[in-house]
């Protein structure tokens, strides 16, 4: 846990760039709940990180813009009673968020025209559906 955080095959965040904060957690804990600092806050400064290249940094800043506070991404964990387990969860969350933000954008969709057969089938279905609905109506007294 003291080593670097692997985000993807090309991105490895050094441990010195991760800032930890611990505080008292609400929730389960029994008698030790008021003394144990089991809530974990993990911060990573995206803007000054050496782990990201300029293109990667720009992509992360763009995709996580609303989540960042002054270029710093923060994740918290307080689900478990153990501080150690909360640290592991926070690391997993940070790695997941960063890897999602670093992922290449999907390829652009190429616009294609509908085939003549599909257009004809759609129109035939519409006509058939219209006839069915027309039969449900009140008969005319002509």
N, CA, C and O atoms as CSV, one atom per row, in Angstrom:
chain,resi,resn,atom,element,x,y,z
A,1,UNK,N,N,0.823,-1.196,0.000
A,1,UNK,CA,C,0.000,0.000,0.000
A,1,UNK,C,C,0.861,1.250,0.000
A,1,UNK,O,O,0.377,2.322,-0.366
A,2,UNK,N,N,2.115,1.149,0.397
A,2,UNK,CA,C,2.977,2.327,0.426
A,2,UNK,C,C,3.630,2.581,-0.927
A,2,UNK,O,O,4.265,3.618,-1.121
A,3,UNK,N,N,3.481,1.651,-1.860
A,3,UNK,CA,C,4.083,1.809,-3.174
A,3,UNK,C,C,3.241,2.696,-4.071
A,3,UNK,O,O,2.241,3.267,-3.635
A,4,UNK,N,N,3.655,2.809,-5.336
A,4,UNK,CA,C,2.919,3.645,-6.291
A,4,UNK,C,C,1.559,3.032,-6.631
A,4,UNK,O,O,1.341,1.831,-6.473
A,5,UNK,N,N,0.662,3.884,-7.099
A,5,UNK,CA,C,-0.686,3.460,-7.474
A,5,UNK,C,C,-0.734,3.262,-8.981
A,5,UNK,O,O,-0.499,4.201,-9.742
A,6,UNK,N,N,-1.038,2.034,-9.416
A,6,UNK,CA,C,-1.141,1.757,-10.855
A,6,UNK,C,C,-2.557,2.109,-11.311
A,6,UNK,O,O,-3.542,1.533,-10.847
A,7,UNK,N,N,-2.629,3.076,-12.236
A,7,UNK,CA,C,-3.910,3.513,-12.769
A,7,UNK,C,C,-4.211,2.779,-14.076
A,7,UNK,O,O,-5.327,2.304,-14.288
A,8,UNK,N,N,-3.214,2.693,-14.939
A,8,UNK,CA,C,-3.329,1.955,-16.197
A,8,UNK,C,C,-1.947,1.387,-16.507
A,8,UNK,O,O,-1.013,1.548,-15.722
A,9,UNK,N,N,-1.824,0.730,-17.642
A,9,UNK,CA,C,-0.517,0.139,-17.974
A,9,UNK,C,C,0.555,1.209,-18.198
A,9,UNK,O,O,1.746,0.926,-18.067
A,10,UNK,N,N,0.147,2.425,-18.533
A,10,UNK,CA,C,1.125,3.479,-18.795
A,10,UNK,C,C,1.198,4.548,-17.698
A,10,UNK,O,O,2.101,5.385,-17.716
A,11,UNK,N,N,0.264,4.530,-16.748
A,11,UNK,CA,C,0.229,5.565,-15.711
A,11,UNK,C,C,0.442,4.933,-14.341
A,11,UNK,O,O,-0.299,4.046,-13.919
A,12,UNK,N,N,1.477,5.417,-13.660
A,12,UNK,CA,C,1.834,4.954,-12.320
A,12,UNK,C,C,2.009,6.194,-11.458
A,12,UNK,O,O,2.927,6.985,-11.677
A,13,UNK,N,N,1.116,6.367,-10.468
A,13,UNK,CA,C,1.161,7.553,-9.614
A,13,UNK,C,C,2.091,7.259,-8.436
A,13,UNK,O,O,1.837,6.323,-7.677
A,14,UNK,N,N,3.168,8.041,-8.268
A,14,UNK,CA,C,4.070,7.818,-7.131
A,14,UNK,C,C,3.355,8.067,-5.803
A,14,UNK,O,O,2.471,8.919,-5.710
A,15,UNK,N,N,3.753,7.312,-4.782
A,15,UNK,CA,C,3.117,7.421,-3.461
A,15,UNK,C,C,3.276,8.824,-2.877
A,15,UNK,O,O,2.415,9.271,-2.119
A,16,UNK,N,N,4.354,9.524,-3.213
A,16,UNK,CA,C,4.590,10.856,-2.645
A,16,UNK,C,C,3.577,11.889,-3.152
A,16,UNK,O,O,3.419,12.946,-2.541
A,17,UNK,N,N,2.883,11.591,-4.273
A,17,UNK,CA,C,1.890,12.521,-4.815
A,17,UNK,C,C,0.497,12.301,-4.232
A,17,UNK,O,O,-0.428,13.057,-4.529
A,18,UNK,N,N,0.346,11.268,-3.402
A,18,UNK,CA,C,-0.942,10.992,-2.773
A,18,UNK,C,C,-0.940,11.566,-1.368
A,18,UNK,O,O,-0.029,11.290,-0.588
A,19,UNK,N,N,-1.936,12.352,-1.041
A,19,UNK,CA,C,-2.050,12.983,0.281
A,19,UNK,C,C,-3.185,12.303,1.049
A,19,UNK,O,O,-4.315,12.225,0.567
A,20,UNK,N,N,-2.870,11.816,2.242
A,20,UNK,CA,C,-3.842,11.119,3.078
A,20,UNK,C,C,-4.289,12.010,4.220
A,20,UNK,O,O,-3.494,12.766,4.777
A,21,UNK,N,N,-5.578,11.919,4.571
A,21,UNK,CA,C,-6.120,12.561,5.776
A,21,UNK,C,C,-7.040,11.571,6.455
A,21,UNK,O,O,-7.784,10.847,5.794
A,22,UNK,N,N,-6.988,11.540,7.762
A,22,UNK,CA,C,-7.809,10.608,8.516
A,22,UNK,C,C,-8.648,11.375,9.519
A,22,UNK,O,O,-8.190,12.355,10.106
A,23,UNK,N,N,-9.885,10.923,9.714
A,23,UNK,CA,C,-10.760,11.566,10.682
A,23,UNK,C,C,-11.707,10.517,11.254
A,23,UNK,O,O,-11.740,9.374,10.800
A,24,UNK,N,N,-12.460,10.921,12.237
A,24,UNK,CA,C,-13.404,10.006,12.859
A,24,UNK,C,C,-14.559,9.759,11.916
A,24,UNK,O,O,-15.069,10.672,11.267
A,25,UNK,N,N,-14.952,8.518,11.857
A,25,UNK,CA,C,-16.004,8.107,10.950
A,25,UNK,C,C,-17.313,7.968,11.695
A,25,UNK,O,O,-17.344,7.529,12.844
A,26,UNK,N,N,-18.400,8.346,11.030
A,26,UNK,CA,C,-19.705,8.048,11.608
A,26,UNK,C,C,-20.048,6.618,11.217
A,26,UNK,O,O,-19.452,6.065,10.293
A,27,UNK,N,N,-20.993,6.027,11.907
A,27,UNK,CA,C,-21.402,4.681,11.551
A,27,UNK,C,C,-20.888,3.646,12.517
A,27,UNK,O,O,-20.600,3.970,13.669
A,28,UNK,N,N,-20.762,2.382,12.070
A,28,UNK,CA,C,-20.439,1.282,12.980
A,28,UNK,C,C,-19.044,1.410,13.568
A,28,UNK,O,O,-18.159,2.026,12.974
A,29,UNK,N,N,-18.860,0.824,14.735
A,29,UNK,CA,C,-17.534,0.866,15.342
A,29,UNK,C,C,-17.546,0.500,16.811
A,29,UNK,O,O,-16.488,0.231,17.381
A,30,UNK,N,N,-18.687,0.482,17.430
A,30,UNK,CA,C,-18.758,0.086,18.836
A,30,UNK,C,C,-18.091,1.102,19.743
A,30,UNK,O,O,-18.191,2.307,19.513
A,31,UNK,N,N,-17.413,0.623,20.770
A,31,UNK,CA,C,-16.803,1.510,21.762
A,31,UNK,C,C,-15.664,2.335,21.174
A,31,UNK,O,O,-15.383,3.436,21.647
A,32,UNK,N,N,-15.010,1.806,20.147
A,32,UNK,CA,C,-13.839,2.502,19.606
A,32,UNK,C,C,-14.202,3.572,18.580
A,32,UNK,O,O,-13.313,4.217,18.025
A,33,UNK,N,N,-15.501,3.772,18.318
A,33,UNK,CA,C,-15.900,4.688,17.248
A,33,UNK,C,C,-15.463,6.129,17.532
A,33,UNK,O,O,-15.209,6.884,16.594
A,34,UNK,N,N,-15.374,6.516,18.782
A,34,UNK,CA,C,-15.009,7.888,19.113
A,34,UNK,C,C,-13.506,8.106,19.229
A,34,UNK,O,O,-13.061,9.241,19.405
A,35,UNK,N,N,-12.727,7.052,19.134
A,35,UNK,CA,C,-11.279,7.202,19.287
A,35,UNK,C,C,-10.508,6.851,18.023
A,35,UNK,O,O,-9.392,7.334,17.827
A,36,UNK,N,N,-11.085,6.019,17.165
A,36,UNK,CA,C,-10.353,5.557,15.979
A,36,UNK,C,C,-10.618,6.485,14.796
A,36,UNK,O,O,-11.766,6.820,14.505
A,37,UNK,N,N,-9.559,6.893,14.127
A,37,UNK,CA,C,-9.685,7.718,12.922
A,37,UNK,C,C,-9.778,6.788,11.714
A,37,UNK,O,O,-8.788,6.572,11.016
A,38,UNK,N,N,-10.969,6.238,11.469
A,38,UNK,CA,C,-11.100,5.229,10.418
A,38,UNK,C,C,-11.573,5.815,9.086
A,38,UNK,O,O,-11.470,5.136,8.064
A,39,UNK,N,N,-12.080,7.034,9.059
A,39,UNK,CA,C,-12.491,7.666,7.801
A,39,UNK,C,C,-11.236,8.123,7.066
A,39,UNK,O,O,-10.338,8.719,7.660
A,40,UNK,N,N,-11.184,7.838,5.779
A,40,UNK,CA,C,-9.997,8.117,4.972
A,40,UNK,C,C,-10.351,9.094,3.861
A,40,UNK,O,O,-11.380,8.953,3.200
A,41,UNK,N,N,-9.492,10.082,3.662
A,41,UNK,CA,C,-9.630,11.038,2.570
A,41,UNK,C,C,-8.315,11.005,1.794
A,41,UNK,O,O,-7.248,11.271,2.347
A,42,UNK,N,N,-8.405,10.680,0.519
A,42,UNK,CA,C,-7.219,10.572,-0.329
A,42,UNK,C,C,-7.293,11.645,-1.403
A,42,UNK,O,O,-8.279,11.729,-2.135
A,43,UNK,N,N,-6.239,12.475,-1.502
A,43,UNK,CA,C,-6.208,13.567,-2.477
A,43,UNK,C,C,-5.049,13.372,-3.446
A,43,UNK,O,O,-3.972,12.899,-3.085
A,44,UNK,N,N,-5.313,13.753,-4.680
A,44,UNK,CA,C,-4.309,13.660,-5.735
A,44,UNK,C,C,-4.366,14.934,-6.558
A,44,UNK,O,O,-5.407,15.263,-7.126
A,45,UNK,N,N,-3.243,15.660,-6.624
A,45,UNK,CA,C,-3.185,16.922,-7.368
A,45,UNK,C,C,-2.903,16.624,-8.838
A,45,UNK,O,O,-1.780,16.286,-9.212
A,46,UNK,N,N,-3.928,16.752,-9.651
A,46,UNK,CA,C,-3.820,16.427,-11.076
A,46,UNK,C,C,-2.942,17.445,-11.797
A,46,UNK,O,O,-2.161,17.075,-12.673
A,47,UNK,N,N,-3.061,18.721,-11.441
A,47,UNK,CA,C,-2.347,19.780,-12.171
A,47,UNK,C,C,-0.839,19.700,-12.008
A,47,UNK,O,O,-0.113,20.030,-12.945
A,48,UNK,N,N,-0.339,19.275,-10.855
A,48,UNK,CA,C,1.108,19.260,-10.632
A,48,UNK,C,C,1.712,17.866,-10.691
A,48,UNK,O,O,2.896,17.700,-10.400
A,49,UNK,N,N,0.938,16.878,-11.054
A,49,UNK,CA,C,1.414,15.497,-11.046
A,49,UNK,C,C,2.452,15.249,-12.139
A,49,UNK,O,O,2.332,15.738,-13.262
A,50,UNK,N,N,3.470,14.476,-11.775
A,50,UNK,CA,C,4.493,14.071,-12.749
A,50,UNK,C,C,4.108,12.762,-13.425
A,50,UNK,O,O,4.751,12.351,-14.391
A,51,UNK,N,N,3.068,12.105,-12.929
A,51,UNK,CA,C,2.654,10.809,-13.475
A,51,UNK,C,C,1.894,10.952,-14.789
A,51,UNK,O,O,1.786,9.994,-15.554
A,52,UNK,N,N,1.368,12.140,-15.050
A,52,UNK,CA,C,0.561,12.354,-16.252
A,52,UNK,C,C,1.303,13.214,-17.261
A,52,UNK,O,O,1.944,14.202,-16.900
A,53,UNK,N,N,1.212,12.833,-18.519
A,53,UNK,CA,C,1.759,13.649,-19.591
A,53,UNK,C,C,0.817,14.817,-19.868
A,53,UNK,O,O,-0.287,14.863,-19.325
A,54,UNK,N,N,1.242,15.760,-20.707
A,54,UNK,CA,C,0.404,16.934,-20.976
A,54,UNK,C,C,-0.953,16.586,-21.596
A,54,UNK,O,O,-1.960,17.205,-21.253
A,55,UNK,N,N,-0.991,15.614,-22.494
A,55,UNK,CA,C,-2.254,15.227,-23.129
A,55,UNK,C,C,-3.159,14.538,-22.115
A,55,UNK,O,O,-4.358,14.806,-22.050
A,56,UNK,N,N,-2.561,13.642,-21.322
A,56,UNK,CA,C,-3.338,12.942,-20.295
A,56,UNK,C,C,-3.873,13.922,-19.256
A,56,UNK,O,O,-5.028,13.821,-18.842
A,57,UNK,N,N,-3.041,14.864,-18.838
A,57,UNK,CA,C,-3.457,15.851,-17.843
A,57,UNK,C,C,-4.635,16.671,-18.370
A,57,UNK,O,O,-5.611,16.899,-17.655
A,58,UNK,N,N,-4.535,17.110,-19.620
A,58,UNK,CA,C,-5.619,17.903,-20.217
A,58,UNK,C,C,-6.906,17.097,-20.276
A,58,UNK,O,O,-7.983,17.626,-19.998
A,59,UNK,N,N,-6.806,15.814,-20.637
A,59,UNK,CA,C,-7.981,14.963,-20.727
A,59,UNK,C,C,-8.634,14.781,-19.359
A,59,UNK,O,O,-9.857,14.860,-19.236
A,60,UNK,N,N,-7.817,14.535,-18.328
A,60,UNK,CA,C,-8.346,14.350,-16.969
A,60,UNK,C,C,-8.974,15.644,-16.462
A,60,UNK,O,O,-10.058,15.622,-15.879
A,61,UNK,N,N,-8.297,16.776,-16.683
A,61,UNK,CA,C,-8.841,18.060,-16.224
A,61,UNK,C,C,-10.166,18.376,-16.907
A,61,UNK,O,O,-11.075,18.925,-16.285
A,62,UNK,N,N,-10.273,18.028,-18.185
A,62,UNK,CA,C,-11.514,18.294,-18.916
A,62,UNK,C,C,-12.644,17.393,-18.423
A,62,UNK,O,O,-13.754,17.863,-18.174
A,63,UNK,N,N,-12.357,16.093,-18.284
A,63,UNK,CA,C,-13.407,15.144,-17.924
A,63,UNK,C,C,-13.814,15.215,-16.451
A,63,UNK,O,O,-14.964,14.937,-16.112
A,64,UNK,N,N,-12.881,15.583,-15.580
A,64,UNK,CA,C,-13.196,15.637,-14.150
A,64,UNK,C,C,-13.316,17.064,-13.639
A,64,UNK,O,O,-13.267,17.296,-12.431
A,65,UNK,N,N,-13.473,18.018,-14.541
A,65,UNK,CA,C,-13.488,19.427,-14.166
A,65,UNK,C,C,-14.402,19.771,-13.010
A,65,UNK,O,O,-14.007,20.530,-12.125
A,66,UNK,N,N,-15.606,19.238,-12.991
A,66,UNK,CA,C,-16.564,19.565,-11.937
A,66,UNK,C,C,-16.211,18.890,-10.617
A,66,UNK,O,O,-16.615,19.360,-9.553
A,67,UNK,N,N,-15.458,17.788,-10.679
A,67,UNK,CA,C,-15.105,17.048,-9.471
A,67,UNK,C,C,-13.864,17.583,-8.788
A,67,UNK,O,O,-13.632,17.320,-7.607
A,68,UNK,N,N,-13.066,18.334,-9.531
A,68,UNK,CA,C,-11.801,18.833,-9.005
A,68,UNK,C,C,-12.003,20.139,-8.244
A,68,UNK,O,O,-12.836,20.964,-8.618
A,69,UNK,N,N,-11.236,20.316,-7.180
A,69,UNK,CA,C,-11.218,21.577,-6.439
A,69,UNK,C,C,-9.790,22.096,-6.526
A,69,UNK,O,O,-8.883,21.520,-5.925
A,70,UNK,N,N,-9.583,23.171,-7.263
A,70,UNK,CA,C,-8.249,23.730,-7.509
A,70,UNK,C,C,-7.301,22.683,-8.091
A,70,UNK,O,O,-6.126,22.636,-7.728
A,71,UNK,N,N,-7.811,21.843,-8.996
A,71,UNK,CA,C,-6.994,20.831,-9.655
A,71,UNK,C,C,-6.700,19.610,-8.816
A,71,UNK,O,O,-5.868,18.790,-9.202
A,72,UNK,N,N,-7.362,19.464,-7.674
A,72,UNK,CA,C,-7.112,18.330,-6.777
A,72,UNK,C,C,-8.344,17.426,-6.755
A,72,UNK,O,O,-9.463,17.882,-6.520
A,73,UNK,N,N,-8.117,16.135,-7.003
A,73,UNK,CA,C,-9.169,15.129,-6.952
A,73,UNK,C,C,-9.135,14.472,-5.581
A,73,UNK,O,O,-8.082,14.006,-5.145
A,74,UNK,N,N,-10.272,14.429,-4.897
A,74,UNK,CA,C,-10.343,13.852,-3.557
A,74,UNK,C,C,-11.407,12.768,-3.510
A,74,UNK,O,O,-12.526,12.958,-3.986
A,75,UNK,N,N,-11.043,11.621,-2.926
A,75,UNK,CA,C,-11.998,10.536,-2.692
A,75,UNK,C,C,-11.996,10.203,-1.208
A,75,UNK,O,O,-10.969,10.314,-0.538
A,76,UNK,N,N,-13.152,9.794,-0.702
A,76,UNK,CA,C,-13.254,9.440,0.710
A,76,UNK,C,C,-13.821,8.037,0.848
A,76,UNK,O,O,-14.496,7.528,-0.047
A,77,UNK,N,N,-13.533,7.427,1.987
A,77,UNK,CA,C,-14.082,6.114,2.289
A,77,UNK,C,C,-14.265,6.003,3.787
A,77,UNK,O,O,-13.341,6.253,4.561
A,78,UNK,N,N,-15.467,5.626,4.186
A,78,UNK,CA,C,-15.725,5.407,5.604
A,78,UNK,C,C,-16.686,4.236,5.803
A,78,UNK,O,O,-17.342,4.140,6.840
A,79,UNK,N,N,-16.771,3.349,4.816
A,79,UNK,CA,C,-17.704,2.223,4.886
A,79,UNK,C,C,-17.291,1.180,5.912
A,79,UNK,O,O,-18.134,0.599,6.595
A,80,UNK,N,N,-15.995,0.947,6.015
A,80,UNK,CA,C,-15.497,-0.131,6.878
A,80,UNK,C,C,-15.077,0.406,8.240
A,80,UNK,O,O,-14.835,1.602,8.405
A,81,UNK,N,N,-14.997,-0.492,9.207
A,81,UNK,CA,C,-14.553,-0.103,10.548
A,81,UNK,C,C,-13.035,0.037,10.591
A,81,UNK,O,O,-12.493,0.764,11.423
A,82,UNK,N,N,-12.358,-0.660,9.694
A,82,UNK,CA,C,-10.896,-0.668,9.684
A,82,UNK,C,C,-10.355,0.463,8.803
A,82,UNK,O,O,-10.795,0.642,7.667
A,83,UNK,N,N,-9.404,1.217,9.338
A,83,UNK,CA,C,-8.778,2.281,8.547
A,83,UNK,C,C,-8.022,1.675,7.362
A,83,UNK,O,O,-8.023,2.238,6.267
A,84,UNK,N,N,-7.387,0.543,7.581
A,84,UNK,CA,C,-6.622,-0.120,6.526
A,84,UNK,C,C,-7.523,-0.468,5.341
A,84,UNK,O,O,-7.173,-0.218,4.187
A,85,UNK,N,N,-8.673,-1.043,5.640
A,85,UNK,CA,C,-9.608,-1.418,4.570
A,85,UNK,C,C,-10.142,-0.156,3.861
A,85,UNK,O,O,-10.302,-0.160,2.641
A,86,UNK,N,N,-10.412,0.900,4.604
A,86,UNK,CA,C,-10.870,2.154,3.993
A,86,UNK,C,C,-9.790,2.755,3.102
A,86,UNK,O,O,-10.096,3.368,2.080
A,87,UNK,N,N,-8.533,2.582,3.484
A,87,UNK,CA,C,-7.428,3.067,2.636
A,87,UNK,C,C,-7.417,2.310,1.314
A,87,UNK,O,O,-7.240,2.907,0.251
A,88,UNK,N,N,-7.606,0.997,1.383
A,88,UNK,CA,C,-7.622,0.177,0.164
A,88,UNK,C,C,-8.780,0.587,-0.752
A,88,UNK,O,O,-8.620,0.690,-1.968
A,89,UNK,N,N,-9.943,0.816,-0.144
A,89,UNK,CA,C,-11.119,1.219,-0.930
A,89,UNK,C,C,-10.872,2.571,-1.600
A,89,UNK,O,O,-11.212,2.755,-2.769
A,90,UNK,N,N,-10.283,3.518,-0.864
A,90,UNK,CA,C,-10.000,4.841,-1.418
A,90,UNK,C,C,-9.021,4.745,-2.591
A,90,UNK,O,O,-9.196,5.428,-3.600
A,91,UNK,N,N,-7.999,3.909,-2.463
A,91,UNK,CA,C,-7.035,3.718,-3.556
A,91,UNK,C,C,-7.721,3.138,-4.789
A,91,UNK,O,O,-7.474,3.578,-5.912
A,92,UNK,N,N,-8.587,2.143,-4.571
A,92,UNK,CA,C,-9.304,1.528,-5.694
A,92,UNK,C,C,-10.199,2.561,-6.391
A,92,UNK,O,O,-10.262,2.616,-7.619
A,93,UNK,N,N,-10.883,3.371,-5.591
A,93,UNK,CA,C,-11.763,4.394,-6.169
A,93,UNK,C,C,-10.976,5.410,-6.982
A,93,UNK,O,O,-11.365,5.760,-8.097
A,94,UNK,N,N,-9.876,5.880,-6.426
A,94,UNK,CA,C,-9.058,6.871,-7.126
A,94,UNK,C,C,-8.545,6.299,-8.444
A,94,UNK,O,O,-8.601,6.966,-9.478
A,95,UNK,N,N,-8.044,5.062,-8.408
A,95,UNK,CA,C,-7.539,4.420,-9.626
A,95,UNK,C,C,-8.654,4.263,-10.650
A,95,UNK,O,O,-8.430,4.481,-11.841
A,96,UNK,N,N,-9.856,3.886,-10.206
A,96,UNK,CA,C,-10.983,3.720,-11.122
A,96,UNK,C,C,-11.397,5.025,-11.775
A,96,UNK,O,O,-11.643,5.072,-12.980
A,97,UNK,N,N,-11.474,6.081,-10.982
A,97,UNK,CA,C,-11.876,7.389,-11.506
A,97,UNK,C,C,-10.849,7.890,-12.517
A,97,UNK,O,O,-11.207,8.377,-13.589
A,98,UNK,N,N,-9.567,7.766,-12.165
A,98,UNK,CA,C,-8.514,8.241,-13.069
A,98,UNK,C,C,-8.461,7.411,-14.352
A,98,UNK,O,O,-8.308,7.970,-15.438
A,99,UNK,N,N,-8.583,6.093,-14.243
A,99,UNK,CA,C,-8.505,5.265,-15.452
A,99,UNK,C,C,-9.688,5.549,-16.374
A,99,UNK,O,O,-9.543,5.530,-17.597
A,100,UNK,N,N,-10.866,5.813,-15.787
A,100,UNK,CA,C,-12.027,6.164,-16.601
A,100,UNK,C,C,-11.814,7.504,-17.307
A,100,UNK,O,O,-12.177,7.668,-18.471
A,101,UNK,N,N,-11.226,8.451,-16.593
A,101,UNK,CA,C,-10.989,9.777,-17.178
A,101,UNK,C,C,-9.889,9.735,-18.237
A,101,UNK,O,O,-9.900,10.534,-19.173
A,102,UNK,N,N,-8.945,8.815,-18.096
A,102,UNK,CA,C,-7.835,8.711,-19.044
A,102,UNK,C,C,-8.183,7.901,-20.289
A,102,UNK,O,O,-7.459,7.960,-21.283
A,103,UNK,N,N,-9.272,7.151,-20.249
A,103,UNK,CA,C,-9.627,6.273,-21.367
A,103,UNK,C,C,-9.796,7.091,-22.641
A,103,UNK,O,O,-10.299,8.215,-22.621
A,104,UNK,N,N,-9.366,6.501,-23.738
A,104,UNK,CA,C,-9.504,7.174,-25.032
A,104,UNK,C,C,-10.977,7.337,-25.369
A,104,UNK,O,O,-11.786,6.470,-25.038
A,105,UNK,N,N,-11.335,8.432,-26.021
A,105,UNK,CA,C,-12.745,8.604,-26.405
A,105,UNK,C,C,-13.130,7.530,-27.420
A,105,UNK,O,O,-12.286,7.081,-28.195
A,106,UNK,N,N,-14.402,7.116,-27.421
A,106,UNK,CA,C,-14.826,6.095,-28.382
A,106,UNK,C,C,-14.733,6.633,-29.802
A,106,UNK,O,O,-14.809,7.844,-30.010
A,107,UNK,N,N,-14.568,5.748,-30.779
A,107,UNK,CA,C,-14.482,6.229,-32.161
A,107,UNK,C,C,-15.776,6.906,-32.572
A,107,UNK,O,O,-16.860,6.522,-32.133
A,108,UNK,N,N,-15.651,7.919,-33.421
A,108,UNK,CA,C,-16.833,8.666,-33.861
A,108,UNK,C,C,-17.700,7.781,-34.748
A,108,UNK,O,O,-17.197,6.966,-35.520
A,109,UNK,N,N,-18.989,7.955,-34.624
A,109,UNK,CA,C,-19.921,7.172,-35.415
A,109,UNK,C,C,-19.977,7.738,-36.825
A,109,UNK,O,O,-20.062,8.949,-37.024
A,110,UNK,N,N,-19.926,6.842,-37.791
A,110,UNK,CA,C,-20.050,7.270,-39.174
A,110,UNK,C,C,-21.521,7.293,-39.551
A,110,UNK,O,O,-22.234,6.309,-39.358
A,111,UNK,N,N,-21.963,8.400,-40.079
A,111,UNK,CA,C,-23.365,8.516,-40.485
A,111,UNK,C,C,-23.620,7.627,-41.690
A,111,UNK,O,O,-22.866,7.656,-42.662
A,112,UNK,N,N,-24.681,6.839,-41.625
A,112,UNK,CA,C,-25.050,5.974,-42.750
A,112,UNK,C,C,-26.526,6.177,-43.056
A,112,UNK,O,O,-27.296,6.617,-42.202
A,113,UNK,N,N,-26.906,5.854,-44.273
A,113,UNK,CA,C,-28.310,5.967,-44.649
A,113,UNK,C,C,-29.002,4.648,-44.382
A,113,UNK,O,O,-28.385,3.583,-44.420
A,114,UNK,N,N,-30.292,4.736,-44.111
A,114,UNK,CA,C,-31.091,3.522,-43.942
A,114,UNK,C,C,-31.224,2.842,-45.298
A,114,UNK,O,O,-31.342,3.507,-46.327
A,115,UNK,N,N,-31.204,1.521,-45.290
A,115,UNK,CA,C,-31.337,0.805,-46.566
A,115,UNK,C,C,-32.770,0.944,-47.071
A,115,UNK,O,O,-33.692,1.211,-46.300
A,116,UNK,N,N,-32.941,0.758,-48.376
A,116,UNK,CA,C,-34.270,0.890,-48.950
A,116,UNK,C,C,-35.209,-0.153,-48.340
A,116,UNK,O,O,-36.372,0.138,-48.062
A,117,UNK,N,N,-34.697,-1.368,-48.136
A,117,UNK,CA,C,-35.516,-2.438,-47.541
A,117,UNK,C,C,-35.999,-2.077,-46.147
A,117,UNK,O,O,-37.157,-2.323,-45.808
A,118,UNK,N,N,-35.112,-1.488,-45.323
A,118,UNK,CA,C,-35.516,-1.140,-43.960
A,118,UNK,C,C,-36.550,-0.021,-43.967
A,118,UNK,O,O,-37.463,-0.023,-43.142
A,119,UNK,N,N,-36.420,0.937,-44.887
A,119,UNK,CA,C,-37.405,2.023,-44.998
A,119,UNK,C,C,-38.755,1.446,-45.414
A,119,UNK,O,O,-39.790,1.805,-44.853
A,120,UNK,N,N,-38.739,0.538,-46.414
A,120,UNK,CA,C,-39.999,-0.063,-46.878
A,120,UNK,C,C,-40.653,-0.887,-45.769
A,120,UNK,O,O,-41.871,-0.829,-45.599
A,121,UNK,N,N,-39.869,-1.645,-45.021
A,121,UNK,CA,C,-40.417,-2.435,-43.908
A,121,UNK,C,C,-41.035,-1.534,-42.848
A,121,UNK,O,O,-42.108,-1.828,-42.321
A,122,UNK,N,N,-40.353,-0.436,-42.539
A,122,UNK,CA,C,-40.879,0.494,-41.537
A,122,UNK,C,C,-42.210,1.080,-41.989
A,122,UNK,O,O,-43.158,1.148,-41.207
A,123,UNK,N,N,-42.283,1.500,-43.244
A,123,UNK,CA,C,-43.523,2.084,-43.759
A,123,UNK,C,C,-44.650,1.051,-43.826
A,123,UNK,O,O,-45.802,1.370,-43.535
A,124,UNK,N,N,-44.316,-0.193,-44.210
A,124,UNK,CA,C,-45.336,-1.255,-44.260
A,124,UNK,C,C,-45.865,-1.531,-42.850
A,124,UNK,O,O,-47.065,-1.732,-42.669
A,125,UNK,N,N,-44.978,-1.541,-41.856
A,125,UNK,CA,C,-45.412,-1.747,-40.462
A,125,UNK,C,C,-46.310,-0.610,-40.007
A,125,UNK,O,O,-47.298,-0.839,-39.308
A,126,UNK,N,N,-45.974,0.615,-40.398
A,126,UNK,CA,C,-46.798,1.771,-40.007
A,126,UNK,C,C,-48.197,1.656,-40.622
A,126,UNK,O,O,-49.197,1.940,-39.963
A,127,UNK,N,N,-48.256,1.238,-41.892
A,127,UNK,CA,C,-49.558,1.082,-42.548
A,127,UNK,C,C,-50.373,-0.007,-41.862
A,127,UNK,O,O,-51.563,0.174,-41.603
A,128,UNK,N,N,-49.738,-1.129,-41.571
A,128,UNK,CA,C,-50.409,-2.249,-40.916
A,128,UNK,C,C,-50.934,-1.819,-39.545
A,128,UNK,O,O,-52.057,-2.159,-39.173
A,129,UNK,N,N,-50.133,-1.084,-38.808
A,129,UNK,CA,C,-50.530,-0.620,-37.481
A,129,UNK,C,C,-51.701,0.374,-37.587
A,129,UNK,O,O,-52.623,0.352,-36.772
A,130,UNK,N,N,-51.645,1.233,-38.594
A,130,UNK,CA,C,-52.731,2.200,-38.806
A,130,UNK,C,C,-54.045,1.504,-39.122
A,130,UNK,O,O,-55.098,1.889,-38.615
A,131,UNK,N,N,-53.978,0.453,-39.982
A,131,UNK,CA,C,-55.188,-0.302,-40.324
A,131,UNK,C,C,-55.766,-0.962,-39.075
A,131,UNK,O,O,-56.981,-0.954,-38.874
A,132,UNK,N,N,-54.899,-1.534,-38.234
A,132,UNK,CA,C,-55.350,-2.183,-36.996
A,132,UNK,C,C,-56.064,-1.185,-36.101
A,132,UNK,O,O,-57.116,-1.490,-35.540
A,133,UNK,N,N,-55.506,-0.015,-35.969
A,133,UNK,CA,C,-56.113,1.002,-35.101
A,133,UNK,C,C,-57.418,1.516,-35.693
A,133,UNK,O,O,-58.359,1.822,-34.960
A,134,UNK,N,N,-57.477,1.612,-37.019
A,134,UNK,CA,C,-58.695,2.105,-37.673
A,134,UNK,C,C,-59.850,1.145,-37.426
A,134,UNK,O,O,-60.991,1.581,-37.273
A,135,UNK,N,N,-59.573,-0.158,-37.383
A,135,UNK,CA,C,-60.616,-1.167,-37.149
A,135,UNK,C,C,-61.182,-1.065,-35.735
A,135,UNK,O,O,-62.296,-1.523,-35.482
A,136,UNK,N,N,-60.434,-0.475,-34.818
A,136,UNK,CA,C,-60.913,-0.333,-33.443
A,136,UNK,C,C,-61.926,0.790,-33.290
A,136,UNK,O,O,-62.638,0.855,-32.288
A,137,UNK,N,N,-61.992,1.658,-34.262
A,137,UNK,CA,C,-62.863,2.834,-34.165
A,137,UNK,C,C,-64.335,2.490,-34.237
A,137,UNK,O,O,-64.707,1.346,-34.499
A,138,UNK,N,N,-65.160,3.477,-34.006
A,138,UNK,CA,C,-66.606,3.315,-34.085
A,138,UNK,C,C,-66.980,3.206,-35.558
A,138,UNK,O,O,-66.532,4.020,-36.365
A,139,UNK,N,N,-67.806,2.199,-35.931
A,139,UNK,CA,C,-68.173,2.061,-37.350
A,139,UNK,C,C,-69.033,3.241,-37.828
A,139,UNK,O,O,-69.835,3.794,-37.076
A,140,UNK,N,N,-68.837,3.607,-39.107
A,140,UNK,CA,C,-69.611,4.694,-39.702
A,140,UNK,C,C,-71.015,4.200,-40.052
A,140,UNK,O,O,-71.191,3.019,-40.351
A,141,UNK,N,N,-72.021,5.086,-40.020
A,141,UNK,CA,C,-73.402,4.727,-40.358
A,141,UNK,C,C,-73.727,5.144,-41.788
A,141,UNK,O,O,-74.808,5.679,-42.035
A,142,UNK,N,N,-72.842,4.919,-42.715
A,142,UNK,CA,C,-73.058,5.341,-44.113
A,142,UNK,C,C,-73.893,4.374,-44.863
A,142,UNK,O,O,-74.166,4.581,-46.045
